[in-house]
């Protein structure tokens, strides 16, 4: 596989085909693998993990959020400008549902995350990652809990950004966004 800066990639395949393993390697979680990975011609194993992580945003299928405010969960108490925060909320399609909450960004996430839907939690996690403006975004079934309309909106926002390289693992490609991908890789079991 080859991934180029600014391009959009979908990786599909049945369960057990290696999609999650590939993402775990790319995010640095698995370091014991065979084969070779090169980043701009450099051996991946020679690149410092902190340097790599400073350039890669990862959104897991099952988001983790803290029992704190929505604002805390997005910013993790880091300082961001208001326009950057609003842009991340809009690109993740989080802004409409947050604006509808009585306490907005100050709404606390309940224990076991029961006061928000799975799709809302996924969108908050996407907003968190977008806020850092890292050039590589890796998505692991990151819109799987969203309703169809919101999934399409989020995917179009992410796939339309010419500065963002996107690697998206999915079981279900939406016909509305298939043409946004430069390459679709299919892994066989």
PyMOL commands that place a pseudoatom at each C-alpha (Angstrom):
pseudoatom trace, name=CA, resn=UNK, resi=1, chain=A, elem=C, hetatm=0, pos=[0.000, 0.000, 0.000]
pseudoatom trace, name=CA, resn=UNK, resi=2, chain=A, elem=C, hetatm=0, pos=[1.095, 3.527, -0.653]
pseudoatom trace, name=CA, resn=UNK, resi=3, chain=A, elem=C, hetatm=0, pos=[-0.330, 6.562, 1.124]
pseudoatom trace, name=CA, resn=UNK, resi=4, chain=A, elem=C, hetatm=0, pos=[0.421, 10.044, -0.191]
pseudoatom trace, name=CA, resn=UNK, resi=5, chain=A, elem=C, hetatm=0, pos=[0.061, 13.362, 1.583]
pseudoatom trace, name=CA, resn=UNK, resi=6, chain=A, elem=C, hetatm=0, pos=[-3.336, 14.982, 1.128]
pseudoatom trace, name=CA, resn=UNK, resi=7, chain=A, elem=C, hetatm=0, pos=[-4.949, 11.879, -0.369]
pseudoatom trace, name=CA, resn=UNK, resi=8, chain=A, elem=C, hetatm=0, pos=[-7.891, 9.938, 1.014]
pseudoatom trace, name=CA, resn=UNK, resi=9, chain=A, elem=C, hetatm=0, pos=[-7.852, 6.165, 1.502]
pseudoatom trace, name=CA, resn=UNK, resi=10, chain=A, elem=C, hetatm=0, pos=[-10.494, 3.651, 2.520]
pseudoatom trace, name=CA, resn=UNK, resi=11, chain=A, elem=C, hetatm=0, pos=[-9.511, 0.221, 3.780]
pseudoatom trace, name=CA, resn=UNK, resi=12, chain=A, elem=C, hetatm=0, pos=[-12.260, -2.373, 3.695]
pseudoatom trace, name=CA, resn=UNK, resi=13, chain=A, elem=C, hetatm=0, pos=[-12.410, -6.069, 4.444]
pseudoatom trace, name=CA, resn=UNK, resi=14, chain=A, elem=C, hetatm=0, pos=[-14.125, -8.699, 6.486]
pseudoatom trace, name=CA, resn=UNK, resi=15, chain=A, elem=C, hetatm=0, pos=[-13.500, -9.190, 10.184]
pseudoatom trace, name=CA, resn=UNK, resi=16, chain=A, elem=C, hetatm=0, pos=[-10.121, -10.820, 10.683]
pseudoatom trace, name=CA, resn=UNK, resi=17, chain=A, elem=C, hetatm=0, pos=[-8.644, -9.501, 7.436]
pseudoatom trace, name=CA, resn=UNK, resi=18, chain=A, elem=C, hetatm=0, pos=[-6.033, -7.360, 9.214]
pseudoatom trace, name=CA, resn=UNK, resi=19, chain=A, elem=C, hetatm=0, pos=[-7.579, -3.877, 9.126]
pseudoatom trace, name=CA, resn=UNK, resi=20, chain=A, elem=C, hetatm=0, pos=[-7.176, -3.238, 12.856]
pseudoatom trace, name=CA, resn=UNK, resi=21, chain=A, elem=C, hetatm=0, pos=[-3.711, -4.778, 12.851]
pseudoatom trace, name=CA, resn=UNK, resi=22, chain=A, elem=C, hetatm=0, pos=[-2.668, -2.396, 10.087]
pseudoatom trace, name=CA, resn=UNK, resi=23, chain=A, elem=C, hetatm=0, pos=[-3.999, 0.576, 12.063]
pseudoatom trace, name=CA, resn=UNK, resi=24, chain=A, elem=C, hetatm=0, pos=[-2.249, -0.616, 15.210]
pseudoatom trace, name=CA, resn=UNK, resi=25, chain=A, elem=C, hetatm=0, pos=[1.018, -0.733, 13.276]
pseudoatom trace, name=CA, resn=UNK, resi=26, chain=A, elem=C, hetatm=0, pos=[0.476, 2.702, 11.722]
pseudoatom trace, name=CA, resn=UNK, resi=27, chain=A, elem=C, hetatm=0, pos=[-0.357, 4.258, 15.079]
pseudoatom trace, name=CA, resn=UNK, resi=28, chain=A, elem=C, hetatm=0, pos=[2.703, 2.680, 16.704]
pseudoatom trace, name=CA, resn=UNK, resi=29, chain=A, elem=C, hetatm=0, pos=[0.790, 0.332, 18.996]
pseudoatom trace, name=CA, resn=UNK, resi=30, chain=A, elem=C, hetatm=0, pos=[2.269, -2.776, 17.364]
pseudoatom trace, name=CA, resn=UNK, resi=31, chain=A, elem=C, hetatm=0, pos=[5.980, -2.716, 16.802]
pseudoatom trace, name=CA, resn=UNK, resi=32, chain=A, elem=C, hetatm=0, pos=[6.568, -6.405, 16.232]
pseudoatom trace, name=CA, resn=UNK, resi=33, chain=A, elem=C, hetatm=0, pos=[5.631, -6.976, 12.602]
pseudoatom trace, name=CA, resn=UNK, resi=34, chain=A, elem=C, hetatm=0, pos=[7.182, -8.356, 9.455]
pseudoatom trace, name=CA, resn=UNK, resi=35, chain=A, elem=C, hetatm=0, pos=[7.507, -6.305, 6.321]
pseudoatom trace, name=CA, resn=UNK, resi=36, chain=A, elem=C, hetatm=0, pos=[8.659, -2.785, 5.799]
pseudoatom trace, name=CA, resn=UNK, resi=37, chain=A, elem=C, hetatm=0, pos=[7.092, 0.610, 6.311]
pseudoatom trace, name=CA, resn=UNK, resi=38, chain=A, elem=C, hetatm=0, pos=[8.726, 3.722, 4.923]
pseudoatom trace, name=CA, resn=UNK, resi=39, chain=A, elem=C, hetatm=0, pos=[7.759, 7.296, 5.709]
pseudoatom trace, name=CA, resn=UNK, resi=40, chain=A, elem=C, hetatm=0, pos=[9.186, 9.787, 3.203]
pseudoatom trace, name=CA, resn=UNK, resi=41, chain=A, elem=C, hetatm=0, pos=[11.834, 7.173, 2.392]
pseudoatom trace, name=CA, resn=UNK, resi=42, chain=A, elem=C, hetatm=0, pos=[12.804, 6.608, 6.046]
pseudoatom trace, name=CA, resn=UNK, resi=43, chain=A, elem=C, hetatm=0, pos=[12.454, 3.302, 7.887]
pseudoatom trace, name=CA, resn=UNK, resi=44, chain=A, elem=C, hetatm=0, pos=[9.413, 3.622, 10.164]
pseudoatom trace, name=CA, resn=UNK, resi=45, chain=A, elem=C, hetatm=0, pos=[11.245, 1.895, 13.016]
pseudoatom trace, name=CA, resn=UNK, resi=46, chain=A, elem=C, hetatm=0, pos=[13.868, 4.673, 12.985]
pseudoatom trace, name=CA, resn=UNK, resi=47, chain=A, elem=C, hetatm=0, pos=[11.343, 7.500, 13.362]
pseudoatom trace, name=CA, resn=UNK, resi=48, chain=A, elem=C, hetatm=0, pos=[10.887, 8.680, 16.939]
pseudoatom trace, name=CA, resn=UNK, resi=49, chain=A, elem=C, hetatm=0, pos=[7.448, 7.737, 18.296]
pseudoatom trace, name=CA, resn=UNK, resi=50, chain=A, elem=C, hetatm=0, pos=[6.866, 11.261, 19.625]
pseudoatom trace, name=CA, resn=UNK, resi=51, chain=A, elem=C, hetatm=0, pos=[7.643, 12.774, 16.226]
pseudoatom trace, name=CA, resn=UNK, resi=52, chain=A, elem=C, hetatm=0, pos=[5.199, 10.373, 14.572]
pseudoatom trace, name=CA, resn=UNK, resi=53, chain=A, elem=C, hetatm=0, pos=[2.458, 10.963, 17.166]
pseudoatom trace, name=CA, resn=UNK, resi=54, chain=A, elem=C, hetatm=0, pos=[2.802, 14.730, 16.717]
pseudoatom trace, name=CA, resn=UNK, resi=55, chain=A, elem=C, hetatm=0, pos=[1.605, 14.237, 13.126]
pseudoatom trace, name=CA, resn=UNK, resi=56, chain=A, elem=C, hetatm=0, pos=[-1.045, 11.539, 13.495]
pseudoatom trace, name=CA, resn=UNK, resi=57, chain=A, elem=C, hetatm=0, pos=[-4.586, 11.826, 14.860]
pseudoatom trace, name=CA, resn=UNK, resi=58, chain=A, elem=C, hetatm=0, pos=[-6.423, 8.575, 15.573]
pseudoatom trace, name=CA, resn=UNK, resi=59, chain=A, elem=C, hetatm=0, pos=[-10.153, 8.119, 16.127]
pseudoatom trace, name=CA, resn=UNK, resi=60, chain=A, elem=C, hetatm=0, pos=[-11.212, 4.720, 17.456]
pseudoatom trace, name=CA, resn=UNK, resi=61, chain=A, elem=C, hetatm=0, pos=[-14.586, 3.085, 16.895]
pseudoatom trace, name=CA, resn=UNK, resi=62, chain=A, elem=C, hetatm=0, pos=[-15.346, 3.113, 20.620]
pseudoatom trace, name=CA, resn=UNK, resi=63, chain=A, elem=C, hetatm=0, pos=[-14.560, 6.578, 21.927]
pseudoatom trace, name=CA, resn=UNK, resi=64, chain=A, elem=C, hetatm=0, pos=[-13.408, 7.241, 25.451]
pseudoatom trace, name=CA, resn=UNK, resi=65, chain=A, elem=C, hetatm=0, pos=[-14.604, 10.355, 27.202]
pseudoatom trace, name=CA, resn=UNK, resi=66, chain=A, elem=C, hetatm=0, pos=[-14.232, 11.596, 30.760]
pseudoatom trace, name=CA, resn=UNK, resi=67, chain=A, elem=C, hetatm=0, pos=[-16.983, 12.398, 33.267]
pseudoatom trace, name=CA, resn=UNK, resi=68, chain=A, elem=C, hetatm=0, pos=[-16.389, 16.080, 32.682]
pseudoatom trace, name=CA, resn=UNK, resi=69, chain=A, elem=C, hetatm=0, pos=[-17.797, 18.757, 30.406]
pseudoatom trace, name=CA, resn=UNK, resi=70, chain=A, elem=C, hetatm=0, pos=[-18.027, 18.367, 26.655]
pseudoatom trace, name=CA, resn=UNK, resi=71, chain=A, elem=C, hetatm=0, pos=[-15.589, 21.281, 26.353]
pseudoatom trace, name=CA, resn=UNK, resi=72, chain=A, elem=C, hetatm=0, pos=[-13.066, 19.483, 28.563]
pseudoatom trace, name=CA, resn=UNK, resi=73, chain=A, elem=C, hetatm=0, pos=[-13.450, 16.282, 26.541]
pseudoatom trace, name=CA, resn=UNK, resi=74, chain=A, elem=C, hetatm=0, pos=[-12.741, 18.107, 23.295]
pseudoatom trace, name=CA, resn=UNK, resi=75, chain=A, elem=C, hetatm=0, pos=[-9.903, 20.384, 24.427]
pseudoatom trace, name=CA, resn=UNK, resi=76, chain=A, elem=C, hetatm=0, pos=[-8.456, 18.276, 27.253]
pseudoatom trace, name=CA, resn=UNK, resi=77, chain=A, elem=C, hetatm=0, pos=[-7.700, 21.661, 28.876]
pseudoatom trace, name=CA, resn=UNK, resi=78, chain=A, elem=C, hetatm=0, pos=[-5.408, 22.720, 26.040]
pseudoatom trace, name=CA, resn=UNK, resi=79, chain=A, elem=C, hetatm=0, pos=[-5.767, 26.269, 24.743]
pseudoatom trace, name=CA, resn=UNK, resi=80, chain=A, elem=C, hetatm=0, pos=[-7.393, 26.729, 21.338]
pseudoatom trace, name=CA, resn=UNK, resi=81, chain=A, elem=C, hetatm=0, pos=[-8.832, 29.744, 19.608]
pseudoatom trace, name=CA, resn=UNK, resi=82, chain=A, elem=C, hetatm=0, pos=[-12.602, 30.096, 19.399]
pseudoatom trace, name=CA, resn=UNK, resi=83, chain=A, elem=C, hetatm=0, pos=[-12.565, 29.895, 15.568]
pseudoatom trace, name=CA, resn=UNK, resi=84, chain=A, elem=C, hetatm=0, pos=[-10.519, 26.657, 15.675]
pseudoatom trace, name=CA, resn=UNK, resi=85, chain=A, elem=C, hetatm=0, pos=[-12.925, 25.137, 18.203]
pseudoatom trace, name=CA, resn=UNK, resi=86, chain=A, elem=C, hetatm=0, pos=[-15.974, 26.133, 16.157]
pseudoatom trace, name=CA, resn=UNK, resi=87, chain=A, elem=C, hetatm=0, pos=[-14.377, 24.745, 12.974]
pseudoatom trace, name=CA, resn=UNK, resi=88, chain=A, elem=C, hetatm=0, pos=[-13.661, 21.393, 14.673]
pseudoatom trace, name=CA, resn=UNK, resi=89, chain=A, elem=C, hetatm=0, pos=[-17.239, 21.257, 15.970]
pseudoatom trace, name=CA, resn=UNK, resi=90, chain=A, elem=C, hetatm=0, pos=[-18.659, 22.046, 12.540]
pseudoatom trace, name=CA, resn=UNK, resi=91, chain=A, elem=C, hetatm=0, pos=[-16.426, 19.585, 10.660]
pseudoatom trace, name=CA, resn=UNK, resi=92, chain=A, elem=C, hetatm=0, pos=[-17.382, 16.817, 13.080]
pseudoatom trace, name=CA, resn=UNK, resi=93, chain=A, elem=C, hetatm=0, pos=[-21.095, 17.764, 12.867]
pseudoatom trace, name=CA, resn=UNK, resi=94, chain=A, elem=C, hetatm=0, pos=[-21.072, 18.215, 16.650]
pseudoatom trace, name=CA, resn=UNK, resi=95, chain=A, elem=C, hetatm=0, pos=[-22.154, 21.841, 16.767]
pseudoatom trace, name=CA, resn=UNK, resi=96, chain=A, elem=C, hetatm=0, pos=[-25.893, 21.339, 16.108]
pseudoatom trace, name=CA, resn=UNK, resi=97, chain=A, elem=C, hetatm=0, pos=[-26.424, 18.797, 18.889]
pseudoatom trace, name=CA, resn=UNK, resi=98, chain=A, elem=C, hetatm=0, pos=[-24.193, 20.688, 21.354]
pseudoatom trace, name=CA, resn=UNK, resi=99, chain=A, elem=C, hetatm=0, pos=[-26.085, 23.911, 20.639]
pseudoatom trace, name=CA, resn=UNK, resi=100, chain=A, elem=C, hetatm=0, pos=[-29.346, 22.081, 21.405]
pseudoatom trace, name=CA, resn=UNK, resi=101, chain=A, elem=C, hetatm=0, pos=[-28.175, 21.052, 24.890]
pseudoatom trace, name=CA, resn=UNK, resi=102, chain=A, elem=C, hetatm=0, pos=[-29.296, 23.385, 27.727]
pseudoatom trace, name=CA, resn=UNK, resi=103, chain=A, elem=C, hetatm=0, pos=[-25.717, 23.747, 28.991]
pseudoatom trace, name=CA, resn=UNK, resi=104, chain=A, elem=C, hetatm=0, pos=[-24.048, 23.504, 25.570]
pseudoatom trace, name=CA, resn=UNK, resi=105, chain=A, elem=C, hetatm=0, pos=[-20.306, 22.903, 25.840]
pseudoatom trace, name=CA, resn=UNK, resi=106, chain=A, elem=C, hetatm=0, pos=[-20.590, 22.877, 29.646]
pseudoatom trace, name=CA, resn=UNK, resi=107, chain=A, elem=C, hetatm=0, pos=[-22.826, 19.784, 29.583]
pseudoatom trace, name=CA, resn=UNK, resi=108, chain=A, elem=C, hetatm=0, pos=[-21.205, 17.062, 31.667]
pseudoatom trace, name=CA, resn=UNK, resi=109, chain=A, elem=C, hetatm=0, pos=[-20.749, 13.583, 30.263]
pseudoatom trace, name=CA, resn=UNK, resi=110, chain=A, elem=C, hetatm=0, pos=[-22.562, 11.160, 32.565]
pseudoatom trace, name=CA, resn=UNK, resi=111, chain=A, elem=C, hetatm=0, pos=[-21.092, 8.032, 34.093]
pseudoatom trace, name=CA, resn=UNK, resi=112, chain=A, elem=C, hetatm=0, pos=[-20.974, 5.309, 31.438]
pseudoatom trace, name=CA, resn=UNK, resi=113, chain=A, elem=C, hetatm=0, pos=[-21.595, 8.096, 28.892]
pseudoatom trace, name=CA, resn=UNK, resi=114, chain=A, elem=C, hetatm=0, pos=[-25.331, 7.444, 29.081]
pseudoatom trace, name=CA, resn=UNK, resi=115, chain=A, elem=C, hetatm=0, pos=[-26.545, 10.986, 28.404]
pseudoatom trace, name=CA, resn=UNK, resi=116, chain=A, elem=C, hetatm=0, pos=[-25.199, 11.052, 24.832]
pseudoatom trace, name=CA, resn=UNK, resi=117, chain=A, elem=C, hetatm=0, pos=[-25.679, 8.636, 21.961]
pseudoatom trace, name=CA, resn=UNK, resi=118, chain=A, elem=C, hetatm=0, pos=[-22.843, 6.586, 20.508]
pseudoatom trace, name=CA, resn=UNK, resi=119, chain=A, elem=C, hetatm=0, pos=[-22.871, 8.786, 17.416]
pseudoatom trace, name=CA, resn=UNK, resi=120, chain=A, elem=C, hetatm=0, pos=[-22.632, 11.948, 19.511]
pseudoatom trace, name=CA, resn=UNK, resi=121, chain=A, elem=C, hetatm=0, pos=[-19.679, 10.503, 21.411]
pseudoatom trace, name=CA, resn=UNK, resi=122, chain=A, elem=C, hetatm=0, pos=[-17.953, 9.591, 18.132]
pseudoatom trace, name=CA, resn=UNK, resi=123, chain=A, elem=C, hetatm=0, pos=[-18.448, 13.124, 16.821]
pseudoatom trace, name=CA, resn=UNK, resi=124, chain=A, elem=C, hetatm=0, pos=[-16.930, 14.628, 19.977]
pseudoatom trace, name=CA, resn=UNK, resi=125, chain=A, elem=C, hetatm=0, pos=[-13.902, 12.376, 19.598]
pseudoatom trace, name=CA, resn=UNK, resi=126, chain=A, elem=C, hetatm=0, pos=[-13.514, 13.430, 15.963]
pseudoatom trace, name=CA, resn=UNK, resi=127, chain=A, elem=C, hetatm=0, pos=[-13.743, 17.101, 17.032]
pseudoatom trace, name=CA, resn=UNK, resi=128, chain=A, elem=C, hetatm=0, pos=[-11.023, 16.474, 19.646]
pseudoatom trace, name=CA, resn=UNK, resi=129, chain=A, elem=C, hetatm=0, pos=[-8.683, 15.079, 17.006]
pseudoatom trace, name=CA, resn=UNK, resi=130, chain=A, elem=C, hetatm=0, pos=[-9.468, 17.772, 14.428]
pseudoatom trace, name=CA, resn=UNK, resi=131, chain=A, elem=C, hetatm=0, pos=[-8.640, 20.490, 16.929]
pseudoatom trace, name=CA, resn=UNK, resi=132, chain=A, elem=C, hetatm=0, pos=[-4.956, 19.520, 16.862]
pseudoatom trace, name=CA, resn=UNK, resi=133, chain=A, elem=C, hetatm=0, pos=[-4.801, 19.978, 13.065]
pseudoatom trace, name=CA, resn=UNK, resi=134, chain=A, elem=C, hetatm=0, pos=[-2.490, 17.005, 12.593]
pseudoatom trace, name=CA, resn=UNK, resi=135, chain=A, elem=C, hetatm=0, pos=[-1.859, 16.245, 8.910]
pseudoatom trace, name=CA, resn=UNK, resi=136, chain=A, elem=C, hetatm=0, pos=[-2.722, 12.515, 9.082]
pseudoatom trace, name=CA, resn=UNK, resi=137, chain=A, elem=C, hetatm=0, pos=[-6.109, 11.375, 10.337]
pseudoatom trace, name=CA, resn=UNK, resi=138, chain=A, elem=C, hetatm=0, pos=[-6.646, 7.655, 10.915]
pseudoatom trace, name=CA, resn=UNK, resi=139, chain=A, elem=C, hetatm=0, pos=[-10.252, 6.596, 11.400]
pseudoatom trace, name=CA, resn=UNK, resi=140, chain=A, elem=C, hetatm=0, pos=[-11.234, 3.160, 12.691]
pseudoatom trace, name=CA, resn=UNK, resi=141, chain=A, elem=C, hetatm=0, pos=[-14.968, 2.794, 11.982]
pseudoatom trace, name=CA, resn=UNK, resi=142, chain=A, elem=C, hetatm=0, pos=[-15.192, 6.336, 13.364]
pseudoatom trace, name=CA, resn=UNK, resi=143, chain=A, elem=C, hetatm=0, pos=[-18.676, 7.035, 11.967]
pseudoatom trace, name=CA, resn=UNK, resi=144, chain=A, elem=C, hetatm=0, pos=[-20.180, 3.588, 12.544]
pseudoatom trace, name=CA, resn=UNK, resi=145, chain=A, elem=C, hetatm=0, pos=[-22.518, 4.778, 15.330]
pseudoatom trace, name=CA, resn=UNK, resi=146, chain=A, elem=C, hetatm=0, pos=[-23.776, 7.825, 13.445]
pseudoatom trace, name=CA, resn=UNK, resi=147, chain=A, elem=C, hetatm=0, pos=[-27.073, 7.923, 11.630]
pseudoatom trace, name=CA, resn=UNK, resi=148, chain=A, elem=C, hetatm=0, pos=[-26.699, 7.874, 7.845]
pseudoatom trace, name=CA, resn=UNK, resi=149, chain=A, elem=C, hetatm=0, pos=[-27.160, 11.622, 7.310]
pseudoatom trace, name=CA, resn=UNK, resi=150, chain=A, elem=C, hetatm=0, pos=[-24.597, 12.629, 9.958]
pseudoatom trace, name=CA, resn=UNK, resi=151, chain=A, elem=C, hetatm=0, pos=[-22.128, 9.961, 8.855]
pseudoatom trace, name=CA, resn=UNK, resi=152, chain=A, elem=C, hetatm=0, pos=[-22.236, 11.327, 5.305]
pseudoatom trace, name=CA, resn=UNK, resi=153, chain=A, elem=C, hetatm=0, pos=[-21.872, 14.929, 6.524]
pseudoatom trace, name=CA, resn=UNK, resi=154, chain=A, elem=C, hetatm=0, pos=[-18.844, 14.110, 8.704]
pseudoatom trace, name=CA, resn=UNK, resi=155, chain=A, elem=C, hetatm=0, pos=[-17.185, 11.998, 6.016]
pseudoatom trace, name=CA, resn=UNK, resi=156, chain=A, elem=C, hetatm=0, pos=[-17.674, 14.685, 3.359]
pseudoatom trace, name=CA, resn=UNK, resi=157, chain=A, elem=C, hetatm=0, pos=[-16.198, 17.319, 5.684]
pseudoatom trace, name=CA, resn=UNK, resi=158, chain=A, elem=C, hetatm=0, pos=[-13.127, 15.216, 6.420]
pseudoatom trace, name=CA, resn=UNK, resi=159, chain=A, elem=C, hetatm=0, pos=[-12.618, 13.958, 2.881]
pseudoatom trace, name=CA, resn=UNK, resi=160, chain=A, elem=C, hetatm=0, pos=[-12.975, 17.436, 1.366]
pseudoatom trace, name=CA, resn=UNK, resi=161, chain=A, elem=C, hetatm=0, pos=[-10.042, 18.905, 3.292]
pseudoatom trace, name=CA, resn=UNK, resi=162, chain=A, elem=C, hetatm=0, pos=[-7.147, 19.067, 0.795]
pseudoatom trace, name=CA, resn=UNK, resi=163, chain=A, elem=C, hetatm=0, pos=[-4.559, 19.436, 3.574]
pseudoatom trace, name=CA, resn=UNK, resi=164, chain=A, elem=C, hetatm=0, pos=[-5.647, 16.333, 5.441]
pseudoatom trace, name=CA, resn=UNK, resi=165, chain=A, elem=C, hetatm=0, pos=[-4.430, 12.828, 4.648]
pseudoatom trace, name=CA, resn=UNK, resi=166, chain=A, elem=C, hetatm=0, pos=[-7.154, 10.378, 5.670]
pseudoatom trace, name=CA, resn=UNK, resi=167, chain=A, elem=C, hetatm=0, pos=[-6.882, 6.619, 6.188]
pseudoatom trace, name=CA, resn=UNK, resi=168, chain=A, elem=C, hetatm=0, pos=[-10.328, 5.256, 6.958]
pseudoatom trace, name=CA, resn=UNK, resi=169, chain=A, elem=C, hetatm=0, pos=[-11.060, 1.680, 7.971]
pseudoatom trace, name=CA, resn=UNK, resi=170, chain=A, elem=C, hetatm=0, pos=[-14.683, 0.817, 7.363]
pseudoatom trace, name=CA, resn=UNK, resi=171, chain=A, elem=C, hetatm=0, pos=[-16.972, -2.146, 6.918]
pseudoatom trace, name=CA, resn=UNK, resi=172, chain=A, elem=C, hetatm=0, pos=[-19.464, -0.058, 5.000]
pseudoatom trace, name=CA, resn=UNK, resi=173, chain=A, elem=C, hetatm=0, pos=[-18.521, 2.453, 2.353]
pseudoatom trace, name=CA, resn=UNK, resi=174, chain=A, elem=C, hetatm=0, pos=[-21.295, 4.943, 1.754]
pseudoatom trace, name=CA, resn=UNK, resi=175, chain=A, elem=C, hetatm=0, pos=[-22.141, 5.412, -1.901]
pseudoatom trace, name=CA, resn=UNK, resi=176, chain=A, elem=C, hetatm=0, pos=[-22.393, 9.170, -1.272]
pseudoatom trace, name=CA, resn=UNK, resi=177, chain=A, elem=C, hetatm=0, pos=[-18.729, 9.391, -0.239]
pseudoatom trace, name=CA, resn=UNK, resi=178, chain=A, elem=C, hetatm=0, pos=[-17.045, 6.629, -2.277]
pseudoatom trace, name=CA, resn=UNK, resi=179, chain=A, elem=C, hetatm=0, pos=[-15.920, 9.092, -4.944]
pseudoatom trace, name=CA, resn=UNK, resi=180, chain=A, elem=C, hetatm=0, pos=[-14.172, 11.215, -2.320]
pseudoatom trace, name=CA, resn=UNK, resi=181, chain=A, elem=C, hetatm=0, pos=[-11.561, 8.486, -1.818]
pseudoatom trace, name=CA, resn=UNK, resi=182, chain=A, elem=C, hetatm=0, pos=[-8.469, 8.456, -4.021]
pseudoatom trace, name=CA, resn=UNK, resi=183, chain=A, elem=C, hetatm=0, pos=[-7.890, 4.754, -3.365]
pseudoatom trace, name=CA, resn=UNK, resi=184, chain=A, elem=C, hetatm=0, pos=[-9.997, 2.004, -1.818]
pseudoatom trace, name=CA, resn=UNK, resi=185, chain=A, elem=C, hetatm=0, pos=[-7.967, -0.947, -0.552]
pseudoatom trace, name=CA, resn=UNK, resi=186, chain=A, elem=C, hetatm=0, pos=[-9.751, -4.214, 0.112]
pseudoatom trace, name=CA, resn=UNK, resi=187, chain=A, elem=C, hetatm=0, pos=[-8.093, -6.685, 2.478]
pseudoatom trace, name=CA, resn=UNK, resi=188, chain=A, elem=C, hetatm=0, pos=[-8.841, -10.372, 2.157]
pseudoatom trace, name=CA, resn=UNK, resi=189, chain=A, elem=C, hetatm=0, pos=[-9.004, -12.723, 5.151]
for i in range(1, 189): cmd.bond("trace and resi %d" % i, "trace and resi %d" % (i + 1))
show_as sticks, trace
zoom trace
